[in-house]
C-alpha cells in the first residue's frame, strides 16, 4: 500500500510540474490549470485513503463548504476584483499552514525533536506573515478606509525600516528559543504567532498601490513556502513538492515584476513607492492643453489608420470593456488595419491581469505583444488607443528624473502618430502620479466610460 501511495504522489507531482509549465503560455494556461487541479484531486484522495481517518464527516463538510465558496467566487467575483481575491487566497493558504503547525505542536508537544520544532516555528512564522500581509494587501486593493486613514496609501513613519528589522530579529530569537526547548515554551509559541501576524502588517504597510502586482506575487510565494514547511512537519513528500513549486514560481514571477518596473525587491519592500505624490496635480495648465475628441472624430481617424495598437489598463477592467474592445479590433482588421494589443507586465493590479481580461473576450494570443516588441517601431503606428492605462504609459518614466517611476520601462505610446486616451476624467492612476501624456500635442482625450466610448466607435463603424 505504501508503494502505491508514493507512486500516486509521484504522478501528482508530475501533474503539478507539467501544469505549471503549461501555465507559462497563455494558449495552454487553461489546460495547465486543469492538470494541476487533477494533481491536487489525486493528492487529496490518496491522502485520505492513506491516513487512518476514523470520521470523515468534518472533512466532507469542509470540502462541500470549499466547493460552494469557490463556485460562488468563480461566478460572482468580477475580474476587477480578481487581485483582491488572489490576495485572500494567499492569506488563507498562510492561515491554513499556521493552524496545521500549531496543531502539530499540540499533538506532539512532549516528544518534539529539535528539527520538528524548527519546522513548526518556520511554518508559523511564514504562515502568519502571509495571512496578515495578504489581508492588508486586500484592504489596500479594495481601498478600505479606517476612520481618516486610507489604507491604499503607503503608511510610513520615521525609523520604520529600523523598527521592522529589529522586530524581525526579535521574532527569529523567539523562534530559535522555542526550537531548543519546545516542551516548556508554549508561551514563546504564542508570542511567535502574534509576532508573525504583526510582522506581516508592518512589512506590507509602507508599500504603495503601484507595487501591488509585486506584493501579490511575493505573498503567493510565501504561501507556497509555508505549505512546504508544513510538508516537513507532516512528513508528507507531495506537500513539500507542491509548496516548493508554488514558492519557486512565485519568486520567479516576483523577479519578473521587479524587472518590469526596473526596481529591486528591497526597493519595493522598503521604499514605499507611491508615497511621493506629484506636485503637478492641480497645475495641469502648466503642462499644456488637453485636446478632447468625440467618438465621431475618433472613428474617422481610426477608419483611415493602417496600424492600430491597443493598450489596455485597469480602467478597461473597471468598465468591463474587453468584449467591446475585441469587437472594435475585429472591425479594424476587416477594414484593412493591422491590430495589436500591447500588454505591460504590471498593467492592472496583479500579474497577467490584462491577459486574463483579453482571454475572457477570446482575443487571439497571436496579437498580444510586449513593450519591447512595439517600442522600437512605435513611430510607424498610426493610432494608439490607451484604454484605462496610466502609469505604464507615463512619459515621466523616461523624461523626468524627479519622478518616482523614473527608469521604469513603459509602453512608449507618446511616440505614435496619434494617441487616443480613454478615461473618465483627468485623475491620476493608482500610483497617484500625474501623466504628461494627456497634454502631448499628438494626444486626444476621449472622456467617458470606456465600454460606452468603444461601443460608440463600434456603432460608427457599423
C-alpha positions, 0 to 999 in steps of 0.5 A: 500500500505504501508503494502505491501511495508514493507512486500516486504522489509521484504522478501528482507531482508530475501533474503539478510540474507539467501544469505549471509549465503549461501555465507559462503560455497563455494558449495552454494556461487553461489546460495547465490549470486543469492538470494541476487541479487533477494533481491536487484531486489525486493528492487529496484522495490518496491522502485520505485513503492513506491516513487512518481517518476514523470520521470523515464527516468534518472533512466532507463538510469542509470540502462541500463548504470549499466547493460552494465558496469557490463556485460562488467566487468563480461566478460572482467575483468580477475580474476587477476584483480578481487581485483582491481575491488572489490576495485572500487566497494567499492569506488563507493558504498562510492561515491554513499552514499556521493552524496545521503547525500549531496543531502539530505542536499540540499533538506532539508537544512532549516528544518534539525533536529539535528539527520538528520544532524548527519546522513548526516555528518556520511554518508559523512564522511564514504562515502568519506573515502571509495571512496578515500581509495578504489581508492588508494587501486586500484592504489596500486593493479594495481601498478600505478606509479606517476612520481618516486613514486610507489604507491604499496609501503607503503608511510610513513613519520615521525609523520604520525600516529600523523598527521592522528589522529589529522586530524581525530579529526579535521574532527569529530569537523567539523562534530559535528559543522555542526550537531548543526547548519546545516542551516548556515554551508554549508561551514563546509559541504564542508570542511567535504567532502574534509576532508573525501576524504583526510582522506581516502588517508592518512589512506590507504597510509602507508599500504603495498601490503601484507595487501591488502586482509585486506584493501579490506575487511575493505573498503567493510565494510565501504561501507556497513556502509555508505549505512546504514547511508544513510538508516537513512537519507532516512528513508528507513528500507531495506537500513539500513538492507542491509548496516548493513549486508554488514558492519557486514560481512565485519568486520567479514571477516576483523577479519578473515584476521587479524587472518590469518596473526596473526596481529591486525587491528591497526597493519595493519592500522598503521604499514605499513607492507611491508615497511621493505624490506629484506636485503637478496635480492641480497645475495641469495648465502648466503642462499644456492643453488637453485636446478632447475628441468625440467618438465621431472624430475618433472613428474617422481617424481610426477608419483611415489608420493602417496600424492600430495598437491597443493598450489596455489598463485597469480602467478597461477592467473597471468598465468591463470593456474587453468584449467591446474592445475585441469587437472594435479590433475585429472591425479594424482588421476587416477594414484593412488595419493591422491590430495589436494589443500591447500588454505591460507586465504590471498593467492592472493590479496583479500579474497577467491581469490584462491577459486574463481580461483579453482571454475572457473576450477570446482575443487571439494570443497571436496579437498580444505583444510586449513593450519591447516588441512595439517600442522600437517601431512605435513611430510607424503606428498610426493610432494608439488607443490607451484604454484605462492605462496610466502609469505604464504609459507615463512619459515621466518614466523616461523624461523626468528624473524627479519622478518616482517611476523614473527608469521604469520601462513603459509602453512608449505610446507618446511616440505614435502618430496619434494617441487616443486616451480613454478615461473618465476624467483627468485623475491620476492612476493608482500610483497617484502620479500625474501623466504628461501624456494627456497634454502631448500635442499628438494626444486626444482625450476621449472622456467617458466610460470606456465600454460606452466610448468603444461601443460608440466607435463600434456603432460608427463603424457599423 
